[in-house]
Amino acid sequence: MRPALVWFPAALLLAGVPAAADPVKMTGAEIQAALTGNRVEGVWGSTSYVSSFDAHGGTVYTAEGRAPSHGRWSVKGDQYCSVWEQSGESCYELERDGDTIIWIVPETGSRYPSRLVKGQ
């Protein structure tokens, strides 16, 4: 069999498979729209957590095995920012790939993926 005849059917099969998308940096408006009224579930370091974000700027962070922490969230420019009584303000860049939200620590570049879940 000729090499071209083997390659052609394989190329047809691959043509129907979508390429894996790269995560895309979110704008402030996209962050606001994605998080408002929803929650994310993920692992930060080695700790599983759930965070919810209400439309009035309230956020609740619940780490596995710990009591929930209540804070405030907002969007500043193209960053997500949260304020916590015990630790002050932290801001992060976010990227999105489908239902995956990736939190990026600006100072270190560390990346923490989470899953966006509709509703709280």
Biopython code that builds the backbone (N, CA, C, O; Angstrom):
import numpy as np
from Bio.PDB.StructureBuilder import StructureBuilder

atoms = [
    (1, "MET", "N", (0.838, -1.173, 0.000)),
    (1, "MET", "CA", (0.000, 0.000, 0.000)),
    (1, "MET", "C", (0.892, 1.248, 0.000)),
    (1, "MET", "O", (1.933, 1.278, 0.656)),
    (2, "ARG", "N", (0.488, 2.231, -0.712)),
    (2, "ARG", "CA", (1.241, 3.469, -0.794)),
    (2, "ARG", "C", (1.113, 4.258, 0.504)),
    (2, "ARG", "O", (0.051, 4.246, 1.126)),
    (3, "PRO", "N", (2.188, 4.951, 0.928)),
    (3, "PRO", "CA", (2.125, 5.745, 2.155)),
    (3, "PRO", "C", (1.022, 6.791, 2.121)),
    (3, "PRO", "O", (0.388, 7.036, 3.148)),
    (4, "ALA", "N", (0.774, 7.410, 0.986)),
    (4, "ALA", "CA", (-0.257, 8.449, 0.894)),
    (4, "ALA", "C", (-1.636, 7.872, 1.178)),
    (4, "ALA", "O", (-2.486, 8.559, 1.744)),
    (5, "LEU", "N", (-1.872, 6.628, 0.796)),
    (5, "LEU", "CA", (-3.175, 6.020, 1.025)),
    (5, "LEU", "C", (-3.390, 5.700, 2.504)),
    (5, "LEU", "O", (-4.530, 5.691, 2.968)),
    (6, "VAL", "N", (-2.339, 5.443, 3.235)),
    (6, "VAL", "CA", (-2.454, 5.197, 4.670)),
    (6, "VAL", "C", (-2.675, 6.528, 5.404)),
    (6, "VAL", "O", (-3.497, 6.593, 6.318)),
    (7, "TRP", "N", (-1.971, 7.559, 5.027)),
    (7, "TRP", "CA", (-2.041, 8.856, 5.671)),
    (7, "TRP", "C", (-3.403, 9.526, 5.484)),
    (7, "TRP", "O", (-3.925, 10.148, 6.409)),
    (8, "PHE", "N", (-3.973, 9.398, 4.290)),
    (8, "PHE", "CA", (-5.214, 10.113, 3.972)),
    (8, "PHE", "C", (-6.363, 9.733, 4.915)),
    (8, "PHE", "O", (-7.008, 10.640, 5.441)),
    (9, "PRO", "N", (-6.660, 8.441, 5.163)),
    (9, "PRO", "CA", (-7.749, 8.122, 6.102)),
    (9, "PRO", "C", (-7.443, 8.612, 7.526)),
    (9, "PRO", "O", (-8.353, 9.051, 8.229)),
    (10, "ALA", "N", (-6.193, 8.544, 7.953)),
    (10, "ALA", "CA", (-5.832, 9.021, 9.280)),
    (10, "ALA", "C", (-6.059, 10.522, 9.381)),
    (10, "ALA", "O", (-6.538, 11.007, 10.406)),
    (11, "ALA", "N", (-5.724, 11.258, 8.339)),
    (11, "ALA", "CA", (-5.922, 12.706, 8.330)),
    (11, "ALA", "C", (-7.411, 13.040, 8.407)),
    (11, "ALA", "O", (-7.794, 14.010, 9.061)),
    (12, "LEU", "N", (-8.252, 12.246, 7.745)),
    (12, "LEU", "CA", (-9.694, 12.478, 7.803)),
    (12, "LEU", "C", (-10.224, 12.263, 9.229)),
    (12, "LEU", "O", (-11.068, 13.031, 9.693)),
    (13, "LEU", "N", (-9.743, 11.241, 9.916)),
    (13, "LEU", "CA", (-10.169, 10.977, 11.284)),
    (13, "LEU", "C", (-9.760, 12.120, 12.219)),
    (13, "LEU", "O", (-10.559, 12.561, 13.044)),
    (14, "LEU", "N", (-8.539, 12.591, 12.093)),
    (14, "LEU", "CA", (-8.046, 13.654, 12.951)),
    (14, "LEU", "C", (-8.723, 14.991, 12.670)),
    (14, "LEU", "O", (-8.795, 15.842, 13.557)),
    (15, "ALA", "N", (-9.210, 15.184, 11.476)),
    (15, "ALA", "CA", (-9.854, 16.440, 11.120)),
    (15, "ALA", "C", (-11.116, 16.674, 11.957)),
    (15, "ALA", "O", (-11.500, 17.821, 12.187)),
    (16, "GLY", "N", (-11.759, 15.599, 12.410)),
    (16, "GLY", "CA", (-12.969, 15.731, 13.213)),
    (16, "GLY", "C", (-12.705, 15.900, 14.692)),
    (16, "GLY", "O", (-13.652, 16.118, 15.449)),
    (17, "VAL", "N", (-11.470, 15.811, 15.140)),
    (17, "VAL", "CA", (-11.137, 15.931, 16.555)),
    (17, "VAL", "C", (-10.728, 17.377, 16.841)),
    (17, "VAL", "O", (-9.774, 17.885, 16.252)),
    (18, "PRO", "N", (-11.464, 18.047, 17.762)),
    (18, "PRO", "CA", (-11.080, 19.429, 18.055)),
    (18, "PRO", "C", (-9.750, 19.481, 18.786)),
    (18, "PRO", "O", (-9.442, 18.613, 19.603)),
    (19, "ALA", "N", (-8.968, 20.502, 18.486)),
    (19, "ALA", "CA", (-7.685, 20.689, 19.163)),
    (19, "ALA", "C", (-7.933, 21.154, 20.586)),
    (19, "ALA", "O", (-8.901, 21.870, 20.845)),
    (20, "ALA", "N", (-7.076, 20.760, 21.505)),
    (20, "ALA", "CA", (-7.192, 21.214, 22.884)),
    (20, "ALA", "C", (-6.914, 22.716, 22.928)),
    (20, "ALA", "O", (-5.921, 23.199, 22.385)),
    (21, "ALA", "N", (-7.804, 23.431, 23.580)),
    (21, "ALA", "CA", (-7.653, 24.888, 23.657)),
    (21, "ALA", "C", (-6.696, 25.248, 24.780)),
    (21, "ALA", "O", (-6.597, 24.538, 25.781)),
    (22, "ASP", "N", (-6.003, 26.340, 24.604)),
    (22, "ASP", "CA", (-5.167, 26.867, 25.667)),
    (22, "ASP", "C", (-6.037, 27.769, 26.537)),
    (22, "ASP", "O", (-6.952, 28.414, 26.026)),
    (23, "PRO", "N", (-5.768, 27.825, 27.840)),
    (23, "PRO", "CA", (-6.511, 28.749, 28.689)),
    (23, "PRO", "C", (-6.328, 30.182, 28.201)),
    (23, "PRO", "O", (-5.262, 30.548, 27.705)),
    (24, "VAL", "N", (-7.374, 30.987, 28.346)),
    (24, "VAL", "CA", (-7.370, 32.368, 27.882)),
    (24, "VAL", "C", (-7.486, 33.294, 29.090)),
    (24, "VAL", "O", (-8.325, 33.077, 29.964)),
    (25, "LYS", "N", (-6.638, 34.329, 29.138)),
    (25, "LYS", "CA", (-6.690, 35.309, 30.227)),
    (25, "LYS", "C", (-8.055, 35.986, 30.218)),
    (25, "LYS", "O", (-8.546, 36.405, 29.170)),
    (26, "MET", "N", (-8.651, 36.087, 31.381)),
    (26, "MET", "CA", (-9.981, 36.682, 31.504)),
    (26, "MET", "C", (-9.878, 38.191, 31.719)),
    (26, "MET", "O", (-8.971, 38.677, 32.396)),
    (27, "THR", "N", (-10.816, 38.913, 31.136)),
    (27, "THR", "CA", (-10.925, 40.349, 31.379)),
    (27, "THR", "C", (-11.720, 40.553, 32.666)),
    (27, "THR", "O", (-12.331, 39.621, 33.189)),
    (28, "GLY", "N", (-11.703, 41.785, 33.165)),
    (28, "GLY", "CA", (-12.485, 42.090, 34.355)),
    (28, "GLY", "C", (-13.963, 41.767, 34.179)),
    (28, "GLY", "O", (-14.586, 41.200, 35.076)),
    (29, "ALA", "N", (-14.524, 42.124, 33.031)),
    (29, "ALA", "CA", (-15.940, 41.854, 32.759)),
    (29, "ALA", "C", (-16.212, 40.348, 32.730)),
    (29, "ALA", "O", (-17.249, 39.898, 33.216)),
    (30, "GLU", "N", (-15.294, 39.575, 32.168)),
    (30, "GLU", "CA", (-15.463, 38.123, 32.117)),
    (30, "GLU", "C", (-15.377, 37.502, 33.511)),
    (30, "GLU", "O", (-16.120, 36.574, 33.829)),
    (31, "ILE", "N", (-14.467, 38.019, 34.341)),
    (31, "ILE", "CA", (-14.346, 37.529, 35.716)),
    (31, "ILE", "C", (-15.648, 37.795, 36.465)),
    (31, "ILE", "O", (-16.185, 36.907, 37.126)),
    (32, "GLN", "N", (-16.146, 39.014, 36.357)),
    (32, "GLN", "CA", (-17.390, 39.407, 37.026)),
    (32, "GLN", "C", (-18.540, 38.495, 36.599)),
    (32, "GLN", "O", (-19.273, 37.980, 37.442)),
    (33, "ALA", "N", (-18.694, 38.300, 35.299)),
    (33, "ALA", "CA", (-19.793, 37.490, 34.771)),
    (33, "ALA", "C", (-19.664, 36.023, 35.176)),
    (33, "ALA", "O", (-20.664, 35.380, 35.495)),
    (34, "ALA", "N", (-18.452, 35.492, 35.166)),
    (34, "ALA", "CA", (-18.254, 34.072, 35.469)),
    (34, "ALA", "C", (-18.488, 33.763, 36.942)),
    (34, "ALA", "O", (-19.082, 32.736, 37.269)),
    (35, "LEU", "N", (-18.033, 34.630, 37.831)),
    (35, "LEU", "CA", (-18.085, 34.312, 39.255)),
    (35, "LEU", "C", (-19.380, 34.706, 39.949)),
    (35, "LEU", "O", (-19.805, 34.026, 40.882)),
    (36, "THR", "N", (-20.012, 35.783, 39.517)),
    (36, "THR", "CA", (-21.204, 36.283, 40.210)),
    (36, "THR", "C", (-22.296, 35.227, 40.297)),
    (36, "THR", "O", (-22.779, 34.721, 39.284)),
    (37, "GLY", "N", (-22.675, 34.905, 41.534)),
    (37, "GLY", "CA", (-23.744, 33.935, 41.770)),
    (37, "GLY", "C", (-23.310, 32.489, 41.628)),
    (37, "GLY", "O", (-24.145, 31.586, 41.673)),
    (38, "ASN", "N", (-22.025, 32.257, 41.459)),
    (38, "ASN", "CA", (-21.519, 30.899, 41.241)),
    (38, "ASN", "C", (-20.474, 30.535, 42.280)),
    (38, "ASN", "O", (-20.198, 31.302, 43.202)),
    (39, "ARG", "N", (-19.895, 29.349, 42.115)),
    (39, "ARG", "CA", (-18.835, 28.905, 43.018)),
    (39, "ARG", "C", (-17.759, 28.193, 42.223)),
    (39, "ARG", "O", (-17.972, 27.800, 41.076)),
    (40, "VAL", "N", (-16.604, 28.034, 42.843)),
    (40, "VAL", "CA", (-15.530, 27.231, 42.266)),
    (40, "VAL", "C", (-15.132, 26.169, 43.289)),
    (40, "VAL", "O", (-15.244, 26.369, 44.499)),
    (41, "GLU", "N", (-14.668, 25.044, 42.772)),
    (41, "GLU", "CA", (-14.171, 23.952, 43.604)),
    (41, "GLU", "C", (-12.786, 23.612, 43.103)),
    (41, "GLU", "O", (-12.577, 23.491, 41.896)),
    (42, "GLY", "N", (-11.827, 23.454, 44.014)),
    (42, "GLY", "CA", (-10.471, 23.158, 43.580)),
    (42, "GLY", "C", (-9.583, 22.701, 44.712)),
    (42, "GLY", "O", (-10.048, 22.361, 45.800)),
    (43, "VAL", "N", (-8.294, 22.700, 44.431)),
    (43, "VAL", "CA", (-7.280, 22.349, 45.416)),
    (43, "VAL", "C", (-6.237, 23.457, 45.385)),
    (43, "VAL", "O", (-5.673, 23.756, 44.332)),
    (44, "TRP", "N", (-5.982, 24.064, 46.535)),
    (44, "TRP", "CA", (-4.967, 25.120, 46.658)),
    (44, "TRP", "C", (-3.839, 24.531, 47.484)),
    (44, "TRP", "O", (-4.013, 24.247, 48.669)),
    (45, "GLY", "N", (-2.686, 24.348, 46.862)),
    (45, "GLY", "CA", (-1.607, 23.621, 47.531)),
    (45, "GLY", "C", (-2.035, 22.169, 47.647)),
    (45, "GLY", "O", (-2.110, 21.463, 46.642)),
    (46, "SER", "N", (-2.313, 21.719, 48.850)),
    (46, "SER", "CA", (-2.802, 20.357, 49.043)),
    (46, "SER", "C", (-4.168, 20.345, 49.717)),
    (46, "SER", "O", (-4.616, 19.296, 50.181)),
    (47, "THR", "N", (-4.838, 21.501, 49.777)),
    (47, "THR", "CA", (-6.108, 21.621, 50.480)),
    (47, "THR", "C", (-7.268, 21.800, 49.511)),
    (47, "THR", "O", (-7.273, 22.733, 48.708)),
    (48, "SER", "N", (-8.253, 20.905, 49.585)),
    (48, "SER", "CA", (-9.471, 21.048, 48.787)),
    (48, "SER", "C", (-10.305, 22.192, 49.355)),
    (48, "SER", "O", (-10.357, 22.391, 50.569)),
    (49, "TYR", "N", (-10.954, 22.940, 48.471)),
    (49, "TYR", "CA", (-11.755, 24.080, 48.909)),
    (49, "TYR", "C", (-12.934, 24.310, 47.986)),
    (49, "TYR", "O", (-12.985, 23.799, 46.867)),
    (50, "VAL", "N", (-13.880, 25.093, 48.482)),
    (50, "VAL", "CA", (-15.008, 25.602, 47.699)),
    (50, "VAL", "C", (-15.112, 27.086, 48.033)),
    (50, "VAL", "O", (-15.057, 27.469, 49.201)),
    (51, "SER", "N", (-15.261, 27.920, 47.006)),
    (51, "SER", "CA", (-15.492, 29.357, 47.198)),
    (51, "SER", "C", (-16.750, 29.749, 46.455)),
    (51, "SER", "O", (-16.967, 29.328, 45.318)),
    (52, "SER", "N", (-17.580, 30.558, 47.098)),
    (52, "SER", "CA", (-18.779, 31.077, 46.428)),
    (52, "SER", "C", (-18.689, 32.603, 46.386)),
    (52, "SER", "O", (-18.032, 33.228, 47.219)),
    (53, "PHE", "N", (-19.369, 33.185, 45.389)),
    (53, "PHE", "CA", (-19.264, 34.620, 45.112)),
    (53, "PHE", "C", (-20.653, 35.189, 44.880)),
    (53, "PHE", "O", (-21.295, 34.866, 43.881)),
    (54, "ASP", "N", (-21.127, 36.034, 45.794)),
    (54, "ASP", "CA", (-22.461, 36.576, 45.576)),
    (54, "ASP", "C", (-22.397, 37.886, 44.787)),
    (54, "ASP", "O", (-21.330, 38.468, 44.592)),
    (55, "ALA", "N", (-23.557, 38.322, 44.347)),
    (55, "ALA", "CA", (-23.648, 39.506, 43.486)),
    (55, "ALA", "C", (-23.376, 40.810, 44.230)),
    (55, "ALA", "O", (-23.180, 41.850, 43.601)),
    (56, "HIS", "N", (-23.363, 40.766, 45.559)),
    (56, "HIS", "CA", (-23.164, 41.981, 46.356)),
    (56, "HIS", "C", (-21.744, 42.085, 46.891)),
    (56, "HIS", "O", (-21.470, 42.920, 47.753)),
    (57, "GLY", "N", (-20.821, 41.235, 46.386)),
    (57, "GLY", "CA", (-19.429, 41.325, 46.780)),
    (57, "GLY", "C", (-19.027, 40.448, 47.945)),
    (57, "GLY", "O", (-17.893, 40.536, 48.417)),
    (58, "GLY", "N", (-19.921, 39.608, 48.417)),
    (58, "GLY", "CA", (-19.575, 38.682, 49.490)),
    (58, "GLY", "C", (-18.992, 37.396, 48.927)),
    (58, "GLY", "O", (-19.414, 36.919, 47.874)),
    (59, "THR", "N", (-18.023, 36.842, 49.634)),
    (59, "THR", "CA", (-17.445, 35.566, 49.227)),
    (59, "THR", "C", (-17.265, 34.694, 50.467)),
    (59, "THR", "O", (-16.975, 35.195, 51.554)),
    (60, "VAL", "N", (-17.437, 33.408, 50.295)),
    (60, "VAL", "CA", (-17.227, 32.446, 51.369)),
    (60, "VAL", "C", (-16.241, 31.406, 50.861)),
    (60, "VAL", "O", (-16.444, 30.799, 49.809)),
    (61, "TYR", "N", (-15.165, 31.209, 51.626)),
    (61, "TYR", "CA", (-14.117, 30.233, 51.296)),
    (61, "TYR", "C", (-14.192, 29.135, 52.347)),
    (61, "TYR", "O", (-14.044, 29.395, 53.541)),
    (62, "THR", "N", (-14.423, 27.909, 51.895)),
    (62, "THR", "CA", (-14.495, 26.785, 52.808)),
    (62, "THR", "C", (-13.420, 25.775, 52.426)),
    (62, "THR", "O", (-13.526, 25.096, 51.405)),
    (63, "ALA", "N", (-12.391, 25.685, 53.250)),
    (63, "ALA", "CA", (-11.316, 24.717, 53.039)),
    (63, "ALA", "C", (-11.679, 23.430, 53.776)),
    (63, "ALA", "O", (-12.299, 23.458, 54.839)),
    (64, "GLU", "N", (-11.288, 22.327, 53.202)),
    (64, "GLU", "CA", (-11.574, 21.025, 53.784)),
    (64, "GLU", "C", (-11.112, 20.967, 55.241)),
    (64, "GLU", "O", (-9.958, 21.262, 55.551)),
    (65, "GLY", "N", (-12.028, 20.583, 56.126)),
    (65, "GLY", "CA", (-11.696, 20.426, 57.530)),
    (65, "GLY", "C", (-11.654, 21.717, 58.336)),
    (65, "GLY", "O", (-11.248, 21.702, 59.498)),
    (66, "ARG", "N", (-12.067, 22.842, 57.736)),
    (66, "ARG", "CA", (-12.021, 24.129, 58.438)),
    (66, "ARG", "C", (-13.388, 24.813, 58.383)),
    (66, "ARG", "O", (-14.219, 24.505, 57.529)),
    (67, "ALA", "N", (-13.598, 25.737, 59.302)),
    (67, "ALA", "CA", (-14.825, 26.530, 59.289)),
    (67, "ALA", "C", (-14.780, 27.492, 58.102)),
    (67, "ALA", "O", (-13.696, 27.910, 57.695)),
    (68, "PRO", "N", (-15.934, 27.850, 57.539)),
    (68, "PRO", "CA", (-15.958, 28.806, 56.418)),
    (68, "PRO", "C", (-15.404, 30.167, 56.823)),
    (68, "PRO", "O", (-15.604, 30.621, 57.949)),
    (69, "SER", "N", (-14.701, 30.815, 55.886)),
    (69, "SER", "CA", (-14.214, 32.188, 56.059)),
    (69, "SER", "C", (-15.051, 33.093, 55.165)),
    (69, "SER", "O", (-15.317, 32.763, 54.009)),
    (70, "HIS", "N", (-15.466, 34.238, 55.708)),
    (70, "HIS", "CA", (-16.278, 35.199, 54.960)),
    (70, "HIS", "C", (-15.425, 36.412, 54.621)),
    (70, "HIS", "O", (-14.710, 36.944, 55.470)),
    (71, "GLY", "N", (-15.513, 36.841, 53.360)),
    (71, "GLY", "CA", (-14.748, 37.991, 52.910)),
    (71, "GLY", "C", (-15.513, 38.793, 51.882)),
    (71, "GLY", "O", (-16.715, 38.603, 51.698)),
    (72, "ARG", "N", (-14.818, 39.680, 51.222)),
    (72, "ARG", "CA", (-15.385, 40.521, 50.164)),
    (72, "ARG", "C", (-14.591, 40.276, 48.893)),
    (72, "ARG", "O", (-13.379, 40.064, 48.949)),
    (73, "TRP", "N", (-15.258, 40.304, 47.755)),
    (73, "TRP", "CA", (-14.565, 40.158, 46.483)),
    (73, "TRP", "C", (-14.964, 41.285, 45.537)),
    (73, "TRP", "O", (-16.046, 41.862, 45.637)),
    (74, "SER", "N", (-14.039, 41.577, 44.608)),
    (74, "SER", "CA", (-14.289, 42.607, 43.598)),
    (74, "SER", "C", (-13.367, 42.351, 42.412)),
    (74, "SER", "O", (-12.491, 41.487, 42.453)),
    (75, "VAL", "N", (-13.588, 43.112, 41.377)),
    (75, "VAL", "CA", (-12.730, 43.058, 40.201)),
    (75, "VAL", "C", (-12.055, 44.417, 40.086)),
    (75, "VAL", "O", (-12.718, 45.454, 40.096)),
    (76, "LYS", "N", (-10.734, 44.401, 39.976)),
    (76, "LYS", "CA", (-9.953, 45.630, 39.796)),
    (76, "LYS", "C", (-9.160, 45.472, 38.511)),
    (76, "LYS", "O", (-8.246, 44.651, 38.431)),
    (77, "GLY", "N", (-9.514, 46.262, 37.508)),
    (77, "GLY", "CA", (-8.882, 46.092, 36.197)),
    (77, "GLY", "C", (-9.242, 44.718, 35.671)),
    (77, "GLY", "O", (-10.420, 44.390, 35.532)),
    (78, "ASP", "N", (-8.247, 43.925, 35.384)),
    (78, "ASP", "CA", (-8.471, 42.560, 34.904)),
    (78, "ASP", "C", (-8.017, 41.537, 35.939)),
    (78, "ASP", "O", (-7.519, 40.467, 35.591)),
    (79, "GLN", "N", (-8.196, 41.878, 37.216)),
    (79, "GLN", "CA", (-7.835, 40.963, 38.293)),
    (79, "GLN", "C", (-9.005, 40.755, 39.246)),
    (79, "GLN", "O", (-9.815, 41.653, 39.475)),
    (80, "TYR", "N", (-9.067, 39.554, 39.789)),
    (80, "TYR", "CA", (-9.972, 39.230, 40.885)),
    (80, "TYR", "C", (-9.261, 39.609, 42.179)),
    (80, "TYR", "O", (-8.090, 39.277, 42.363)),
    (81, "CYS", "N", (-9.952, 40.294, 43.065)),
    (81, "CYS", "CA", (-9.368, 40.658, 44.357)),
    (81, "CYS", "C", (-10.319, 40.261, 45.474)),
    (81, "CYS", "O", (-11.536, 40.383, 45.338)),
    (82, "SER", "N", (-9.759, 39.788, 46.572)),
    (82, "SER", "CA", (-10.561, 39.453, 47.743)),
    (82, "SER", "C", (-9.906, 40.057, 48.976)),
    (82, "SER", "O", (-8.688, 40.224, 49.038)),
    (83, "VAL", "N", (-10.743, 40.378, 49.954)),
    (83, "VAL", "CA", (-10.284, 40.943, 51.218)),
    (83, "VAL", "C", (-10.797, 40.047, 52.338)),
    (83, "VAL", "O", (-11.985, 39.736, 52.425)),
    (84, "TRP", "N", (-9.855, 39.642, 53.197)),
    (84, "TRP", "CA", (-10.163, 38.761, 54.324)),
    (84, "TRP", "C", (-9.674, 39.425, 55.600)),
    (84, "TRP", "O", (-8.585, 39.999, 55.625)),
    (85, "GLU", "N", (-10.465, 39.353, 56.653)),
    (85, "GLU", "CA", (-10.095, 39.985, 57.917)),
    (85, "GLU", "C", (-8.743, 39.487, 58.416)),
    (85, "GLU", "O", (-7.936, 40.280, 58.900)),
    (86, "GLN", "N", (-8.486, 38.194, 58.306)),
    (86, "GLN", "CA", (-7.250, 37.633, 58.857)),
    (86, "GLN", "C", (-6.021, 37.862, 57.984)),
    (86, "GLN", "O", (-4.900, 37.787, 58.488)),
    (87, "SER", "N", (-6.196, 38.142, 56.678)),
    (87, "SER", "CA", (-5.007, 38.236, 55.812)),
    (87, "SER", "C", (-4.964, 39.449, 54.896)),
    (87, "SER", "O", (-3.988, 39.619, 54.165)),
    (88, "GLY", "N", (-5.983, 40.296, 54.908)),
    (88, "GLY", "CA", (-5.970, 41.473, 54.048)),
    (88, "GLY", "C", (-6.368, 41.165, 52.612)),
    (88, "GLY", "O", (-7.076, 40.193, 52.348)),
    (89, "GLU", "N", (-5.911, 41.996, 51.692)),
    (89, "GLU", "CA", (-6.303, 41.877, 50.291)),
    (89, "GLU", "C", (-5.286, 41.077, 49.478)),
    (89, "GLU", "O", (-4.075, 41.206, 49.658)),
    (90, "SER", "N", (-5.817, 40.246, 48.578)),
    (90, "SER", "CA", (-5.013, 39.508, 47.603)),
    (90, "SER", "C", (-5.689, 39.631, 46.250)),
    (90, "SER", "O", (-6.915, 39.585, 46.154)),
    (91, "CYS", "N", (-4.879, 39.789, 45.196)),
    (91, "CYS", "CA", (-5.421, 39.887, 43.840)),
    (91, "CYS", "C", (-4.764, 38.833, 42.960)),
    (91, "CYS", "O", (-3.595, 38.492, 43.144)),
    (92, "TYR", "N", (-5.533, 38.324, 42.000)),
    (92, "TYR", "CA", (-5.077, 37.250, 41.123)),
    (92, "TYR", "C", (-5.512, 37.516, 39.693)),
    (92, "TYR", "O", (-6.566, 38.107, 39.457)),
    (93, "GLU", "N", (-4.709, 37.083, 38.752)),
    (93, "GLU", "CA", (-5.135, 37.018, 37.361)),
    (93, "GLU", "C", (-5.863, 35.694, 37.196)),
    (93, "GLU", "O", (-5.540, 34.712, 37.864)),
    (94, "LEU", "N", (-6.838, 35.670, 36.311)),
    (94, "LEU", "CA", (-7.573, 34.439, 36.059)),
    (94, "LEU", "C", (-7.501, 34.091, 34.586)),
    (94, "LEU", "O", (-7.520, 34.967, 33.721)),
    (95, "GLU", "N", (-7.420, 32.801, 34.317)),
    (95, "GLU", "CA", (-7.524, 32.272, 32.963)),
    (95, "GLU", "C", (-8.680, 31.288, 32.957)),
    (95, "GLU", "O", (-9.057, 30.740, 33.993)),
    (96, "ARG", "N", (-9.233, 31.074, 31.773)),
    (96, "ARG", "CA", (-10.372, 30.160, 31.658)),
    (96, "ARG", "C", (-10.182, 29.230, 30.479)),
    (96, "ARG", "O", (-9.702, 29.622, 29.415)),
    (97, "ASP", "N", (-10.571, 27.991, 30.699)),
    (97, "ASP", "CA", (-10.615, 26.966, 29.651)),
    (97, "ASP", "C", (-11.882, 26.163, 29.902)),
    (97, "ASP", "O", (-11.875, 25.211, 30.683)),
    (98, "GLY", "N", (-12.971, 26.548, 29.236)),
    (98, "GLY", "CA", (-14.263, 25.899, 29.490)),
    (98, "GLY", "C", (-14.716, 26.199, 30.911)),
    (98, "GLY", "O", (-14.825, 27.362, 31.299)),
    (99, "ASP", "N", (-14.981, 25.143, 31.694)),
    (99, "ASP", "CA", (-15.398, 25.310, 33.081)),
    (99, "ASP", "C", (-14.220, 25.326, 34.047)),
    (99, "ASP", "O", (-14.419, 25.304, 35.262)),
    (100, "THR", "N", (-13.012, 25.363, 33.530)),
    (100, "THR", "CA", (-11.831, 25.439, 34.383)),
    (100, "THR", "C", (-11.390, 26.893, 34.521)),
    (100, "THR", "O", (-11.116, 27.575, 33.534)),
    (101, "ILE", "N", (-11.330, 27.346, 35.767)),
    (101, "ILE", "CA", (-10.810, 28.676, 36.086)),
    (101, "ILE", "C", (-9.442, 28.471, 36.727)),
    (101, "ILE", "O", (-9.311, 27.701, 37.679)),
    (102, "ILE", "N", (-8.435, 29.148, 36.215)),
    (102, "ILE", "CA", (-7.075, 29.010, 36.746)),
    (102, "ILE", "C", (-6.705, 30.315, 37.438)),
    (102, "ILE", "O", (-6.686, 31.377, 36.816)),
    (103, "TRP", "N", (-6.412, 30.221, 38.738)),
    (103, "TRP", "CA", (-6.002, 31.362, 39.558)),
    (103, "TRP", "C", (-4.494, 31.471, 39.452)),
    (103, "TRP", "O", (-3.787, 30.485, 39.660)),
    (104, "ILE", "N", (-3.990, 32.649, 39.131)),
    (104, "ILE", "CA", (-2.551, 32.858, 38.954)),
    (104, "ILE", "C", (-2.076, 33.896, 39.971)),
    (104, "ILE", "O", (-2.559, 35.028, 39.996)),
    (105, "VAL", "N", (-1.121, 33.488, 40.807)),
    (105, "VAL", "CA", (-0.557, 34.385, 41.815)),
    (105, "VAL", "C", (0.448, 35.292, 41.099)),
    (105, "VAL", "O", (1.466, 34.797, 40.614)),
    (106, "PRO", "N", (0.197, 36.605, 41.018)),
    (106, "PRO", "CA", (1.080, 37.495, 40.246)),
    (106, "PRO", "C", (2.544, 37.486, 40.699)),
    (106, "PRO", "O", (3.450, 37.557, 39.869)),
    (107, "GLU", "N", (2.776, 37.399, 42.000)),
    (107, "GLU", "CA", (4.147, 37.473, 42.512)),
    (107, "GLU", "C", (4.985, 36.242, 42.170)),
    (107, "GLU", "O", (6.200, 36.346, 42.000)),
    (108, "THR", "N", (4.348, 35.089, 42.070)),
    (108, "THR", "CA", (5.101, 33.840, 41.866)),
    (108, "THR", "C", (4.805, 33.138, 40.541)),
    (108, "THR", "O", (5.594, 32.312, 40.081)),
    (109, "GLY", "N", (3.665, 33.468, 39.931)),
    (109, "GLY", "CA", (3.253, 32.759, 38.721)),
    (109, "GLY", "C", (2.624, 31.401, 39.017)),
    (109, "GLY", "O", (2.263, 30.671, 38.094)),
    (110, "SER", "N", (2.489, 31.056, 40.302)),
    (110, "SER", "CA", (1.856, 29.780, 40.667)),
    (110, "SER", "C", (0.440, 29.740, 40.126)),
    (110, "SER", "O", (-0.265, 30.750, 40.130)),
    (111, "ARG", "N", (0.022, 28.557, 39.655)),
    (111, "ARG", "CA", (-1.271, 28.388, 39.010)),
    (111, "ARG", "C", (-2.088, 27.353, 39.776)),
    (111, "ARG", "O", (-1.585, 26.286, 40.126)),
    (112, "TYR", "N", (-3.358, 27.683, 40.034)),
    (112, "TYR", "CA", (-4.242, 26.805, 40.786)),
    (112, "TYR", "C", (-5.550, 26.645, 40.025)),
    (112, "TYR", "O", (-6.391, 27.544, 40.048)),
    (113, "PRO", "N", (-5.732, 25.518, 39.352)),
    (113, "PRO", "CA", (-6.983, 25.305, 38.615)),
    (113, "PRO", "C", (-8.142, 24.969, 39.552)),
    (113, "PRO", "O", (-7.961, 24.354, 40.603)),
    (114, "SER", "N", (-9.317, 25.385, 39.146)),
    (114, "SER", "CA", (-10.546, 25.065, 39.865)),
    (114, "SER", "C", (-11.650, 24.835, 38.838)),
    (114, "SER", "O", (-11.494, 25.158, 37.660)),
    (115, "ARG", "N", (-12.755, 24.279, 39.293)),
    (115, "ARG", "CA", (-13.878, 24.002, 38.401)),
    (115, "ARG", "C", (-15.001, 24.976, 38.734)),
    (115, "ARG", "O", (-15.427, 25.083, 39.884)),
    (116, "LEU", "N", (-15.475, 25.684, 37.709)),
    (116, "LEU", "CA", (-16.588, 26.625, 37.864)),
    (116, "LEU", "C", (-17.886, 25.825, 37.916)),
    (116, "LEU", "O", (-18.149, 24.984, 37.057)),
    (117, "VAL", "N", (-18.702, 26.105, 38.952)),
    (117, "VAL", "CA", (-19.980, 25.424, 39.135)),
    (117, "VAL", "C", (-21.065, 26.495, 39.189)),
    (117, "VAL", "O", (-20.981, 27.437, 39.977)),
    (118, "LYS", "N", (-22.072, 26.345, 38.355)),
    (118, "LYS", "CA", (-23.172, 27.326, 38.326)),
    (118, "LYS", "C", (-24.002, 27.212, 39.594)),
    (118, "LYS", "O", (-24.337, 26.115, 40.041)),
    (119, "GLY", "N", (-24.325, 28.353, 40.159)),
    (119, "GLY", "CA", (-25.114, 28.401, 41.390)),
    (119, "GLY", "C", (-24.247, 28.288, 42.617)),
    (119, "GLY", "O", (-23.064, 27.957, 42.533)),
    (120, "GLN", "N", (-24.847, 28.566, 43.760)),
    (120, "GLN", "CA", (-24.072, 28.522, 44.998)),
    (120, "GLN", "C", (-24.523, 27.359, 45.811)),
    (120, "GLN", "O", (-24.001, 27.129, 46.902)),
]
sb = StructureBuilder()
sb.init_structure("model")
sb.init_model(0)
sb.init_chain("A")
sb.init_seg("    ")
for serial, (resi, resn, name, xyz) in enumerate(atoms, 1):
    if name == "N":
        sb.init_residue(resn, " ", resi, " ")
    sb.init_atom(name, np.array(xyz, "f"), 0.0, 1.0, " ", f" {name:<3s}", serial, name[0])
structure = sb.get_structure()
